[in-house]
Amino acid sequence: MKNICIVGAGQLGSRHLQALKAIEMPLNILVVDPVPESLSISKDRYDAIDGNSGHQIRYLKSIDKINVKEVDICIVATNANVRRLVIDQLLEVTKVNYFVLEKLLFREKEDYFHIKEVLNKNNIKTYVNCSMRTMPFYYHIKEALKGERFTYHVSGSQYGLATNLIHFLDHIAFLSDCNEFVPDTRFLNKNIISSKREGYLEVTGTYVADYKNGSKGIITCYPNNDAPIVVEFQNEHMRCISKESEGKVWLSKGSNNWKWEEIDFQIPYQSQLTTKIVEDIFELGKCNLVTYNEVMNVHITLLDSLLDFLNNNSENEYDYYPFT
């Protein structure tokens, strides 16, 4: 029986847990969270859906209650401020073969290098949950882009720019096979706002990323109203418009005389995505998420640029990344 651990039983953690119920092979599942209410919500959500009733599941209030010698996959869905501590504590009490980490990864720059060393030392394959690259449609689009540079534009209202930038930046990295970029924060709004998560900050406006291969990302979050998120990207071979809120993509290619084609494009819930991630790791020894080593420098480039912007436009001086 495979051992799976989920640390952090909040909104995301509970959805990861629901996904495990769809896995046919029997699992020994450990859910860890110090907040009893979070454990209770996770249990209720897990019990409320259909699936494999043969899994064993325990709800624990602390990592030191884990009593298995080896965890096959550990999903860490905590806030960024405790993620390094959680990983260190886990490896003190058990062996972990695979990690799946939520983003944004850490609040301290040094944590990225510390955890990289820890993961390499323990030979732990680690993935980060930037899920846009896992969607089959985008593999088709990647082929249509032909490895050439493109322009990528995102717009929408009040969706959490600092929180979600990493998804779009990683998506560009996936489509372009390039993860090095120069950030430009000149078009962000100087009015810093509070995040929906207490103790964290958010930004609005436009963030620009110029990739080494010539591709460009222009990612905009309006501070007001309810404009849905629209993702557009194009080069001389094709144009694509994705509107997730409608489950639609519009695609136009030069090879088809630039006629627009409407395609159904349903974005799976996290409770569906995690099922495939776990199954792929068990069956193939890998999954389609980005690896820690691939996305680490994307995180640092992004967060350093946001930190510089914050310190240049705030009364406070921050020596850590106050984003999640």
Backbone as numpy.savetxt, mean C-alpha at the origin, in Angstrom:
# Nx Ny Nz CAx CAy CAz Cx Cy Cz
-0.42 -27.57 8.92 -1.26 -26.37 8.92 -0.38 -25.12 8.92
-0.67 -24.20 8.01 0.11 -22.97 7.89 -0.27 -21.98 9.00
0.74 -21.28 9.50 0.52 -20.25 10.52 0.54 -18.87 9.88
-0.52 -18.11 10.12 -0.59 -16.73 9.63 -0.89 -15.81 10.80
-0.15 -14.71 10.87 -0.34 -13.74 11.95 -0.71 -12.39 11.34
-1.70 -11.74 11.94 -2.06 -10.37 11.58 -1.85 -9.51 12.83
-0.98 -8.51 12.72 -0.75 -7.59 13.82 -1.37 -6.25 13.45
-2.33 -5.83 14.25 -3.11 -4.63 13.95 -4.47 -5.04 13.42
-5.47 -5.00 14.29 -6.81 -5.52 13.94 -7.80 -4.39 13.69
-7.29 -3.26 13.20 -8.17 -2.13 12.92 -8.91 -2.29 11.60
-9.17 -1.16 10.94 -9.95 -1.17 9.71 -9.32 -2.08 8.65
-8.03 -1.88 8.38 -7.36 -2.70 7.36 -7.11 -4.12 7.85
-6.66 -4.24 9.08 -6.36 -5.56 9.62 -7.56 -6.49 9.59
-8.73 -5.95 9.89 -9.93 -6.78 9.89 -10.28 -7.24 8.47
-9.97 -6.43 7.47 -10.24 -6.83 6.08 -9.25 -7.90 5.63
-8.00 -7.78 6.05 -7.04 -8.85 5.78 -7.53 -10.17 6.39
-8.06 -10.07 7.60 -8.55 -11.26 8.29 -9.71 -11.90 7.53
-10.65 -11.08 7.06 -11.77 -11.62 6.29 -11.29 -12.38 5.06
-10.22 -11.85 4.44 -9.70 -12.49 3.23 -9.21 -13.91 3.50
-8.71 -14.16 4.68 -8.18 -15.49 4.99 -9.27 -16.54 5.05
-10.49 -16.12 5.29 -11.59 -17.09 5.40 -11.90 -17.73 4.05
-11.48 -17.07 2.96 -11.74 -17.62 1.62 -10.68 -18.62 1.18
-9.62 -18.79 1.96 -8.55 -19.71 1.61 -8.96 -21.13 2.00
-8.83 -22.06 1.07 -9.36 -23.41 1.28 -8.51 -24.24 2.23
-7.19 -24.10 2.15 -6.36 -24.91 3.05 -6.54 -24.44 4.48
-6.52 -25.36 5.45 -6.71 -24.96 6.85 -5.56 -24.11 7.34
-5.89 -23.07 8.09 -4.90 -22.14 8.60 -5.00 -22.03 10.11
-3.87 -21.78 10.73 -3.83 -21.39 12.13 -3.58 -19.88 12.15
-4.60 -19.11 12.51 -4.55 -17.65 12.39 -4.41 -17.03 13.77
-3.46 -16.13 13.90 -3.24 -15.37 15.13 -3.48 -13.89 14.84
-4.39 -13.27 15.56 -4.70 -11.85 15.38 -4.27 -11.12 16.65
-3.39 -10.12 16.49 -2.81 -9.45 17.65 -3.15 -7.96 17.62
-3.71 -7.48 18.71 -3.97 -6.04 18.86 -4.16 -5.75 20.34
-3.53 -4.69 20.86 -3.68 -4.40 22.29 -5.03 -3.81 22.67
-5.83 -3.44 21.67 -7.13 -2.80 21.94 -8.23 -3.85 21.84
-8.89 -4.18 22.94 -9.93 -5.22 22.91 -11.05 -4.93 21.91
-11.42 -3.66 21.77 -12.49 -3.31 20.84 -12.12 -3.67 19.40
-10.85 -3.47 19.05 -10.39 -3.80 17.70 -10.47 -5.31 17.47
-10.06 -6.07 18.45 -10.16 -7.53 18.34 -11.60 -7.97 18.19
-12.49 -7.32 18.94 -13.90 -7.68 18.89 -14.50 -7.37 17.52
-14.14 -6.21 16.95 -14.65 -5.84 15.62 -14.14 -6.83 14.58
-12.86 -7.18 14.67 -12.29 -8.14 13.73 -13.00 -9.49 13.82
-13.25 -9.93 15.03 -13.95 -11.21 15.21 -15.35 -11.16 14.60
-16.05 -10.06 14.85 -17.41 -9.94 14.31 -17.40 -9.94 12.78
-16.44 -9.23 12.20 -16.36 -9.17 10.73 -15.99 -10.53 10.14
-15.10 -11.22 10.81 -14.69 -12.55 10.34 -15.86 -13.52 10.44
-16.57 -13.49 11.56 -17.68 -14.42 11.77 -18.86 -14.13 10.84
-18.95 -12.89 10.35 -20.13 -12.47 9.59 -20.11 -12.94 8.14
-18.97 -13.43 7.65 -18.90 -13.81 6.24 -18.77 -15.33 6.10
-19.16 -15.81 4.94 -19.03 -17.22 4.64 -17.58 -17.55 4.26
-17.22 -18.81 4.42 -15.87 -19.22 4.05 -15.48 -20.50 4.76
-14.20 -20.77 4.77 -13.68 -21.99 5.37 -13.83 -21.93 6.89
-14.63 -22.81 7.41 -14.85 -22.84 8.86 -13.85 -23.74 9.57
-12.90 -24.28 8.79 -11.92 -25.19 9.39 -10.68 -24.51 9.92
-10.59 -23.19 9.77 -9.43 -22.48 10.29 -9.48 -22.42 11.81
-8.31 -22.50 12.42 -8.18 -22.20 13.84 -7.82 -20.72 13.97
-8.42 -20.03 14.91 -8.15 -18.60 15.05 -8.12 -18.21 16.52
-7.11 -17.43 16.87 -6.99 -16.91 18.24 -6.77 -15.41 18.18
-7.33 -14.71 19.16 -7.22 -13.26 19.26 -6.37 -12.94 20.48
-5.25 -12.26 20.27 -4.26 -12.02 21.31 -4.07 -10.52 21.54
-3.79 -10.16 22.80 -3.60 -8.75 23.13 -2.15 -8.29 23.03
-1.21 -9.22 22.89 0.19 -8.82 22.80 0.99 -9.85 22.01
2.08 -9.38 21.43 2.93 -10.23 20.60 3.56 -11.36 21.40
3.86 -11.11 22.67 4.52 -12.15 23.47 3.60 -13.34 23.77
2.32 -13.23 23.38 1.40 -14.36 23.54 1.47 -15.34 22.37
2.22 -14.95 21.32 2.39 -15.85 20.17 3.22 -17.06 20.61
2.71 -18.25 20.40 3.39 -19.44 20.92 3.71 -20.46 19.82
3.84 -19.98 18.57 4.26 -20.88 17.50 5.72 -20.54 17.15
6.46 -21.57 16.78 7.89 -21.37 16.50 8.13 -20.70 15.16
7.15 -20.82 14.27 7.35 -20.28 12.92 6.04 -19.74 12.37
6.07 -18.51 11.85 4.92 -17.90 11.19 5.20 -17.86 9.70
4.34 -18.48 8.92 4.57 -18.53 7.48 4.43 -17.15 6.84
3.35 -16.46 7.17 3.13 -15.11 6.66 2.64 -14.24 7.80
3.27 -13.07 7.95 2.80 -12.10 8.95 2.41 -10.81 8.25
1.17 -10.39 8.45 0.66 -9.13 7.89 0.69 -8.09 9.00
1.44 -7.00 8.79 1.55 -5.96 9.80 0.73 -4.76 9.34
-0.43 -4.56 9.98 -1.37 -3.52 9.58 -1.53 -2.46 10.66
-0.45 -2.20 11.39 -0.46 -1.17 12.43 -0.23 0.20 11.81
-0.30 1.23 12.64 0.13 2.56 12.21 1.65 2.58 12.04
2.13 3.56 11.28 3.56 3.65 10.95 4.43 3.84 12.19
3.90 4.50 13.21 4.75 4.86 14.36 5.18 3.66 15.20
4.50 2.52 15.07 4.88 1.35 15.87 5.35 0.17 15.03
5.44 0.36 13.71 5.71 -0.80 12.84 7.11 -1.38 13.06
8.11 -0.52 13.22 9.46 -1.05 13.49 9.47 -1.87 14.77
8.87 -1.34 15.83 8.85 -2.04 17.10 8.14 -3.38 16.97
7.04 -3.42 16.23 6.28 -4.65 16.04 7.14 -5.71 15.35
7.84 -5.31 14.29 8.68 -6.27 13.56 9.79 -6.80 14.46
10.44 -5.91 15.19 11.52 -6.34 16.10 10.98 -7.30 17.16
9.84 -6.97 17.73 9.27 -7.82 18.78 8.84 -9.18 18.23
8.27 -9.18 17.06 7.87 -10.45 16.44 9.05 -11.39 16.27
10.16 -10.86 15.80 11.32 -11.70 15.52 12.04 -12.14 16.80
11.66 -11.55 17.91 12.19 -12.02 19.20 11.46 -13.25 19.70
10.21 -13.44 19.26 9.40 -14.53 19.80 9.14 -15.64 18.79
9.36 -15.40 17.49 9.08 -16.42 16.50 9.87 -16.15 15.22
9.96 -17.15 14.39 10.55 -16.99 13.06 9.45 -16.61 12.08
9.75 -15.66 11.18 8.78 -15.24 10.16 9.39 -15.50 8.79
8.63 -16.15 7.92 9.11 -16.44 6.57 8.80 -15.34 5.57
7.60 -14.76 5.67 7.19 -13.66 4.79 6.50 -12.59 5.61
6.80 -11.33 5.29 6.05 -10.20 5.80 5.25 -9.56 4.67
4.05 -9.09 5.00 3.31 -8.16 4.16 3.04 -6.94 5.03
3.58 -5.79 4.63 3.53 -4.58 5.44 2.59 -3.56 4.80
1.81 -2.89 5.65 1.02 -1.77 5.16 1.92 -0.54 5.02
1.48 0.38 4.25 2.20 1.63 4.07 1.39 2.75 4.76
1.94 3.93 4.95 3.35 4.27 4.78 4.15 3.52 5.83
5.37 3.16 5.52 6.04 2.14 6.32 6.41 2.60 7.72
7.18 3.69 7.83 7.71 4.10 9.14 7.68 5.63 9.28
7.80 6.08 10.50 7.85 7.52 10.77 9.28 8.06 10.86
10.23 7.17 11.08 11.63 7.60 11.23 12.44 7.10 10.04
13.27 7.96 9.48 14.08 7.57 8.33 15.01 6.41 8.67
15.58 6.45 9.86 16.51 5.40 10.26 15.85 4.05 10.32
14.53 4.01 10.56 13.80 2.74 10.64 13.88 1.96 9.33
13.87 2.68 8.21 13.92 2.01 6.91 15.20 1.19 6.77
16.31 1.77 7.19 17.60 1.09 7.06 17.75 -0.02 8.11
17.25 0.26 9.31 17.28 -0.77 10.36 16.49 -2.01 9.94
15.27 -1.80 9.46 14.43 -2.94 9.09 14.99 -3.64 7.86
15.55 -2.92 6.93 16.18 -3.56 5.77 17.28 -4.51 6.22
18.08 -4.07 7.16 19.17 -4.91 7.69 18.60 -6.13 8.40
17.54 -5.94 9.19 16.91 -7.04 9.92 16.33 -8.07 8.94
15.65 -7.60 7.93 15.02 -8.51 6.96 16.07 -9.28 6.17
17.13 -8.59 5.77 18.19 -9.27 5.02 18.92 -10.29 5.90
19.17 -9.91 7.14 19.88 -10.80 8.07 19.09 -12.08 8.30
17.76 -11.95 8.38 16.91 -13.11 8.66 16.34 -13.74 7.39
16.76 -13.23 6.24 16.33 -13.79 4.95 14.81 -13.87 4.85
14.14 -12.75 5.17 12.68 -12.70 5.14 12.23 -11.94 3.91
11.50 -12.61 3.02 10.95 -11.95 1.85 9.80 -11.05 2.31
9.85 -9.78 1.93 8.90 -8.82 2.47 8.27 -8.00 1.35
6.95 -7.89 1.43 6.18 -7.14 0.44 5.47 -5.97 1.12
5.19 -4.93 0.32 4.48 -3.75 0.81 3.18 -3.62 0.03
2.10 -3.34 0.73 0.77 -3.41 0.15 0.43 -2.18 -0.71
1.13 -2.05 -1.82 0.77 -1.09 -2.87 0.09 -1.89 -3.97
-1.23 -1.92 -3.93 -1.97 -2.97 -4.64 -2.30 -2.64 -6.09
-2.09 -1.41 -6.55 -2.48 -1.08 -7.93 -1.73 -1.96 -8.93
-0.49 -2.27 -8.63 0.32 -3.07 -9.56 -0.14 -4.53 -9.64
-0.99 -4.97 -8.73 -1.43 -6.38 -8.75 -2.61 -6.61 -9.68
-3.22 -5.55 -10.20 -4.46 -5.70 -10.96 -4.15 -6.09 -12.40
-4.74 -7.19 -12.88 -4.39 -7.74 -14.19 -4.48 -6.74 -15.34
-5.45 -5.84 -15.30 -5.61 -4.88 -16.40 -4.33 -4.08 -16.64
-3.64 -3.74 -15.56 -2.46 -2.89 -15.70 -1.27 -3.63 -16.32
-1.27 -4.95 -16.29 -0.24 -5.68 -17.02 -0.43 -5.49 -18.53
-1.69 -5.46 -18.95 -2.00 -5.19 -20.36 -1.56 -3.77 -20.72
-1.84 -2.82 -19.85 -1.46 -1.43 -20.11 0.06 -1.28 -20.16
0.73 -1.99 -19.28 2.19 -1.91 -19.26 2.77 -2.34 -20.61
2.21 -3.37 -21.20 2.66 -3.81 -22.53 2.37 -2.75 -23.58
1.23 -2.08 -23.47 0.86 -1.05 -24.45 1.77 0.17 -24.35
2.29 0.43 -23.16 3.20 1.57 -22.99 4.56 1.31 -23.62
4.84 0.05 -23.91 6.03 -0.36 -24.67 7.35 0.07 -24.02
7.33 0.22 -22.69 8.57 0.56 -22.01 9.05 1.98 -22.25
8.20 2.81 -22.87 8.58 4.19 -23.16 7.99 5.13 -22.13
8.53 6.33 -22.06 8.08 7.29 -21.06 6.63 7.70 -21.31
5.96 8.14 -20.25 4.56 8.54 -20.34 4.28 9.60 -19.29
3.13 10.23 -19.43 2.64 11.20 -18.44 1.48 10.57 -17.68
1.49 10.76 -16.37 0.53 10.11 -15.47 -0.08 11.19 -14.60
-1.38 11.31 -14.64 -2.05 12.39 -13.90 -3.19 11.83 -13.05
-3.25 12.28 -11.82 -4.31 11.89 -10.88 -4.98 13.16 -10.37
-6.31 13.15 -10.26 -7.02 14.26 -9.63 -8.21 13.74 -8.85
-8.53 14.43 -7.78 -9.66 14.05 -6.93 -9.67 14.93 -5.69
-10.74 14.85 -4.93 -10.91 15.70 -3.75 -10.77 14.91 -2.45
-10.05 15.48 -1.51 -10.03 15.06 -0.11 -9.81 13.55 0.06
-8.87 12.98 -0.67 -8.63 11.54 -0.56 -7.39 11.20 0.26
-6.71 12.20 0.79 -5.51 11.95 1.59 -4.28 11.84 0.72
-3.72 12.98 0.33 -2.62 12.97 -0.63 -1.37 12.30 -0.08
-0.94 12.70 1.12 0.28 12.13 1.69 0.13 10.62 1.89
-1.04 10.20 2.33 -1.29 8.78 2.58 -1.28 7.96 1.30
-1.83 8.51 0.23 -2.05 7.72 -0.98 -1.02 7.95 -2.08
-0.16 8.95 -1.93 0.85 9.20 -2.96 1.68 7.96 -3.27
2.01 7.19 -2.25 2.88 6.03 -2.47 2.24 5.03 -3.43
0.91 4.92 -3.42 0.23 4.03 -4.35 0.47 4.47 -5.79
0.32 5.77 -6.05 0.46 6.27 -7.41 1.93 6.27 -7.84
2.82 6.62 -6.95 4.25 6.63 -7.30 4.74 5.22 -7.59
4.27 4.25 -6.80 4.65 2.86 -7.08 4.01 2.36 -8.37
2.80 2.82 -8.66 2.14 2.43 -9.90 2.95 2.92 -11.10
3.42 4.16 -11.03 4.26 4.68 -12.11 5.54 3.86 -12.21
6.13 3.54 -11.06 7.36 2.73 -11.05 7.12 1.38 -11.72
5.97 0.77 -11.44 5.63 -0.52 -12.04 5.46 -0.40 -13.55
4.69 0.59 -13.98 4.40 0.74 -15.41 5.65 1.12 -16.20
6.57 1.84 -15.58 7.74 2.35 -16.28 9.01 1.55 -16.03
8.96 0.61 -15.09 10.16 -0.13 -14.67 11.26 0.82 -14.21
10.84 1.88 -13.52 11.79 2.87 -13.01 11.27 3.39 -11.67
12.08 3.29 -10.62 11.62 3.76 -9.30 12.44 4.93 -8.77
13.20 5.60 -9.63 13.95 6.78 -9.22 13.27 8.03 -9.79
12.99 8.99 -8.92 12.34 10.21 -9.38 12.81 11.42 -8.58
12.64 12.59 -9.18 12.94 13.85 -8.51 11.61 14.49 -8.13
11.37 14.77 -6.84 10.09 15.33 -6.41 10.05 16.85 -6.57
8.86 17.36 -6.75 8.63 18.80 -6.84 7.39 19.12 -6.01
7.60 19.83 -4.92 6.49 20.14 -3.99 6.02 21.58 -4.09
6.46 22.31 -5.11 6.14 23.74 -5.20 4.65 24.01 -5.36
3.91 23.02 -5.83 2.50 23.25 -6.13 1.57 22.67 -5.05
2.15 22.23 -3.94 1.33 21.83 -2.80 0.78 23.07 -2.09
-0.40 22.93 -1.49 -0.97 24.03 -0.73 -0.23 24.19 0.60
0.07 25.41 0.96 0.86 25.67 2.17 0.04 25.50 3.45
-1.25 25.33 3.31 -2.11 25.10 4.48 -2.07 23.62 4.84
-1.29 23.27 5.86 -1.19 21.88 6.32 -2.43 21.53 7.13
-2.98 20.35 6.91 -4.20 19.96 7.61 -3.97 18.69 8.43
-4.89 18.42 9.33 -4.80 17.21 10.14 -5.33 16.02 9.35
-4.70 14.87 9.56 -5.16 13.64 8.95 -6.42 13.15 9.65
-7.14 12.25 9.00 -8.29 11.61 9.64 -7.83 10.76 10.82
-6.58 10.31 10.77 -6.02 9.55 11.89 -5.34 10.51 12.86
-5.75 10.45 14.10 -5.27 11.39 15.11 -3.75 11.33 15.24
-3.13 12.52 15.29 -1.69 12.61 15.48 -0.89 12.66 14.21
-1.56 12.61 13.06 -0.86 12.65 11.77 -1.33 13.86 10.96
-0.54 14.22 9.96 -0.83 15.39 9.14 -1.10 14.97 7.70
-1.72 15.89 6.96 -2.03 15.67 5.55 -1.72 16.94 4.75
-1.59 16.77 3.46 -1.37 17.90 2.57 -2.36 17.81 1.41
-2.56 18.94 0.74 -3.38 18.99 -0.47 -2.59 19.74 -1.54
-3.16 19.80 -2.74 -2.48 20.47 -3.84 -1.93 19.45 -4.83
-0.86 19.82 -5.49 -0.31 18.99 -6.56 1.14 18.62 -6.27
1.42 17.33 -6.34 2.77 16.79 -6.16 3.24 16.29 -7.52
4.47 16.70 -7.90 5.02 16.32 -9.20 6.24 15.44 -8.99
6.32 14.37 -9.77 7.46 13.45 -9.71 8.01 13.25 -11.12
9.27 13.64 -11.32 9.94 13.46 -12.60 10.84 12.23 -12.51
10.46 11.18 -13.24 11.16 9.90 -13.16 12.40 9.91 -14.06
13.37 9.10 -13.67 14.65 9.07 -14.36 14.52 8.68 -15.82
13.49 7.88 -16.13 13.33 7.43 -17.52 12.55 8.42 -18.37
12.18 9.58 -17.80 11.46 10.60 -18.54 9.97 10.63 -18.29
9.43 9.65 -17.59 8.01 9.67 -17.24 7.76 10.74 -16.17
6.53 11.24 -16.14 6.19 12.29 -15.18 4.87 11.97 -14.50
4.84 12.13 -13.18 3.61 11.99 -12.41 3.15 13.35 -11.91
1.86 13.66 -12.10 1.26 14.91 -11.62 0.04 14.50 -10.82
0.12 14.60 -9.51 -0.89 14.00 -8.63 -1.52 15.10 -7.77
-2.82 15.30 -7.97 -3.52 16.43 -7.38 -4.62 15.96 -6.43
-4.67 16.61 -5.27 -5.77 16.39 -4.32 -6.36 17.75 -3.98
-7.61 17.97 -4.36 -8.28 19.22 -4.06 -8.71 19.23 -2.58
-8.61 20.39 -1.91 -8.93 20.43 -0.48 -10.42 20.42 -0.17
-11.26 20.67 -1.18 -12.69 20.80 -0.93 -13.50 20.00 -1.96
-14.80 19.89 -1.66 -15.78 19.27 -2.55 -15.55 17.76 -2.68
-16.16 17.14 -3.68 -16.21 15.68 -3.73 -15.86 15.13 -5.10
-14.93 15.76 -5.79 -14.52 15.26 -7.10 -13.96 13.85 -6.97
-14.47 12.89 -7.75 -13.96 11.52 -7.65 -12.53 11.42 -8.17
-11.81 10.39 -7.73 -10.45 10.18 -8.20 -10.49 9.67 -9.64
-9.73 10.35 -10.49 -9.57 9.93 -11.89 -8.08 9.79 -12.16
-7.68 8.66 -12.73 -6.29 8.40 -13.09 -6.19 8.37 -14.61
-5.29 9.18 -15.17 -5.08 9.23 -16.61 -3.60 9.06 -16.91
-3.28 8.29 -17.93 -1.88 8.26 -18.38 -1.85 8.02 -19.87
-0.78 8.54 -20.48 -0.73 8.51 -21.93 0.70 8.69 -22.44
0.93 8.18 -23.63 2.11 8.53 -24.41 1.70 8.52 -25.88
2.65 8.47 -26.79 2.29 8.57 -28.20 1.61 7.33 -28.75
1.57 6.25 -27.97 0.96 5.00 -28.42 -0.45 4.78 -27.88
-0.76 5.33 -26.70 -2.04 5.02 -26.08 -2.44 6.09 -25.07
-3.72 6.09 -24.75 -4.27 6.95 -23.69 -5.22 6.10 -22.85
-5.19 6.32 -21.57 -6.03 5.53 -20.66 -6.61 6.44 -19.59
-7.90 6.31 -19.33 -8.58 7.04 -18.26 -9.27 6.02 -17.37
-8.95 6.05 -16.09 -9.51 5.11 -15.13 -10.33 5.86 -14.09
-11.58 5.47 -13.93 -12.46 6.06 -12.94 -12.98 4.95 -12.04
-12.26 4.72 -10.94 -12.56 3.59 -10.06 -13.96 3.67 -9.49
-14.44 4.89 -9.22 -15.76 5.04 -8.59 -16.88 4.51 -9.49
-16.63 4.45 -10.79 -17.62 3.92 -11.73 -17.27 2.52 -12.22
-16.11 2.02 -11.81 -15.68 0.70 -12.26 -15.45 0.65 -13.76
-14.93 1.75 -14.31 -14.75 1.85 -15.75 -13.35 2.34 -16.10
-12.87 1.86 -17.26 -11.65 2.35 -17.87 -11.95 2.65 -19.33
-11.39 3.76 -19.82 -11.51 4.09 -21.23 -10.11 4.06 -21.84
-9.97 3.29 -22.93 -8.66 3.04 -23.51 -8.69 3.40 -25.00
-7.65 4.11 -25.44 -7.53 4.52 -26.84 -6.10 4.27 -27.29
-5.95 3.55 -28.42 -4.62 3.21 -28.93 -4.45 3.70 -30.36
-3.23 4.11 -30.66 -2.93 4.50 -32.03 -3.09 3.35 -32.99
-2.82 2.15 -32.54 -2.94 0.96 -33.40 -4.39 0.66 -33.77
-5.34 1.32 -33.05 -6.77 1.14 -33.33 -7.41 2.46 -33.75
-6.60 3.30 -34.44 -7.07 4.60 -34.92 -7.62 5.49 -33.81
-7.10 5.30 -32.60 -7.44 6.12 -31.43 -8.92 6.07 -31.07
-9.59 4.99 -31.44 -10.99 4.82 -31.02 -11.04 4.49 -29.53
-12.00 5.07 -28.84 -12.13 4.83 -27.41 -12.88 3.52 -27.16
-12.33 2.73 -26.26 -12.93 1.47 -25.85 -13.26 1.54 -24.37
-14.52 1.26 -24.01 -14.92 1.26 -22.60 -14.79 -0.16 -22.05
-14.12 -0.27 -20.90 -13.82 -1.57 -20.30 -14.29 -1.57 -18.84
-14.99 -2.61 -18.44 -15.34 -2.77 -17.02 -14.07 -3.04 -16.23
-13.95 -2.36 -15.11 -12.71 -2.45 -14.33 -13.08 -2.33 -12.85
-13.47 -3.43 -12.26 -13.88 -3.43 -10.86 -12.65 -3.56 -9.97
-12.53 -2.64 -9.03 -11.41 -2.67 -8.09 -11.77 -3.61 -6.95
-11.01 -4.68 -6.74 -11.35 -5.61 -5.66 -11.15 -4.99 -4.29
-11.93 -5.43 -3.34 -11.75 -4.99 -1.96 -10.47 -5.62 -1.38
-9.97 -5.00 -0.29 -8.79 -5.57 0.35 -9.05 -7.00 0.81
-10.29 -7.27 1.23 -10.64 -8.61 1.68 -10.58 -9.64 0.55
-10.58 -9.16 -0.71 -10.39 -10.06 -1.85 -8.93 -10.11 -2.29
-8.26 -8.96 -2.26 -6.86 -8.89 -2.69 -5.97 -9.77 -1.82
-6.18 -9.73 -0.53 -5.31 -10.48 0.37 -5.42 -11.98 0.15
-6.60 -12.44 -0.23 -6.76 -13.86 -0.51 -5.77 -14.32 -1.57
-5.69 -13.58 -2.66 -4.78 -13.97 -3.74 -3.32 -13.80 -3.33
-3.02 -12.75 -2.59 -1.64 -12.53 -2.14 -1.15 -13.73 -1.33
-1.96 -14.16 -0.38 -1.59 -15.28 0.48 -1.51 -16.57 -0.33
-2.49 -16.81 -1.19 -2.46 -18.03 -2.02 -1.23 -18.06 -2.92
-0.89 -16.92 -3.51 0.28 -16.87 -4.40 1.57 -17.16 -3.63
1.69 -16.61 -2.44 2.90 -16.86 -1.64 3.01 -18.34 -1.30
1.89 -18.95 -0.91 1.92 -20.37 -0.58 2.23 -21.24 -1.81
1.66 -20.90 -2.94 1.79 -21.74 -4.14 3.06 -21.44 -4.94
3.45 -20.16 -5.00 4.54 -19.75 -5.89 5.78 -19.27 -5.15
5.64 -19.00 -3.85 6.76 -18.44 -3.10 6.95 -16.96 -3.35
5.97 -16.32 -3.99 6.05 -14.88 -4.28 4.66 -14.37 -4.59
4.51 -13.04 -4.66 3.24 -12.44 -5.06 3.54 -11.21 -5.91
2.49 -10.56 -6.39 2.67 -9.43 -7.31 2.82 -8.09 -6.62
2.82 -8.05 -5.30 3.10 -6.80 -4.61 4.56 -6.40 -4.78
4.85 -5.13 -4.54 6.22 -4.64 -4.62 7.00 -5.12 -3.40
8.28 -5.45 -3.61 9.10 -5.88 -2.48 9.57 -4.67 -1.66
9.93 -4.96 -0.43 10.44 -3.91 0.46 11.63 -3.20 -0.16
12.58 -3.97 -0.68 13.79 -3.36 -1.24 13.49 -2.48 -2.45
12.49 -2.85 -3.23 12.13 -2.05 -4.41 11.48 -0.72 -4.02
10.66 -0.72 -2.99 9.85 0.46 -2.70 10.43 1.31 -1.56
11.45 0.83 -0.89 12.02 1.57 0.24 12.47 2.97 -0.17
13.23 3.07 -1.27 13.74 4.38 -1.67 12.64 5.29 -2.21
11.56 4.69 -2.76 10.42 5.50 -3.18 9.79 6.15 -1.96
9.63 5.38 -0.89 9.12 5.93 0.38 10.00 7.08 0.86
11.28 6.84 0.92 12.20 7.84 1.49 12.21 9.11 0.66
12.26 8.98 -0.67 12.24 10.16 -1.53 10.95 10.96 -1.32
9.82 10.25 -1.28 8.53 10.90 -1.05 8.50 11.58 0.31
8.84 10.85 1.36 8.68 11.37 2.72 9.68 12.48 3.02
10.89 12.38 2.51 11.86 13.48 2.69 11.35 14.76 2.05
10.76 14.64 0.86 10.25 15.84 0.18 9.07 16.44 0.93
8.17 15.60 1.46 7.04 16.11 2.23 7.50 16.72 3.55
8.52 16.12 4.16 9.04 16.66 5.42 9.68 18.03 5.20
10.45 18.18 4.13 11.04 19.48 3.81 9.95 20.51 3.56
8.93 20.13 2.81 7.82 21.05 2.55 7.14 21.45 3.85
6.89 20.47 4.71 6.23 20.73 5.98 7.04 21.70 6.84
8.33 21.46 6.96 9.17 22.30 7.81 9.36 23.70 7.24
9.18 23.85 5.93 9.27 25.18 5.32 7.97 25.95 5.39
6.89 25.27 5.77 5.57 25.91 5.75 4.79 25.70 7.05
5.50 25.40 8.12 4.85 25.15 9.40 5.59 25.88 10.52
4.85 26.21 11.55 5.48 26.84 12.71 6.32 25.84 13.50
6.01 24.56 13.35 6.73 23.52 14.07 7.86 22.95 13.22
8.88 22.44 13.88 10.00 21.79 13.20 9.91 20.29 13.49
9.77 19.49 12.45 9.62 18.04 12.61 10.91 17.34 12.23
11.30 16.35 13.05 12.46 15.53 12.73 12.04 14.08 12.42
10.75 13.88 12.16 10.20 12.59 11.79 9.11 12.82 10.75
8.63 11.75 10.14 7.58 11.85 9.14 6.21 11.75 9.81
5.46 12.84 9.94 4.16 12.77 10.64 3.02 12.38 9.70
3.25 11.34 8.92 2.26 10.87 7.94 2.04 9.37 8.11
0.90 8.90 7.66 0.61 7.47 7.78 -0.16 6.99 6.57
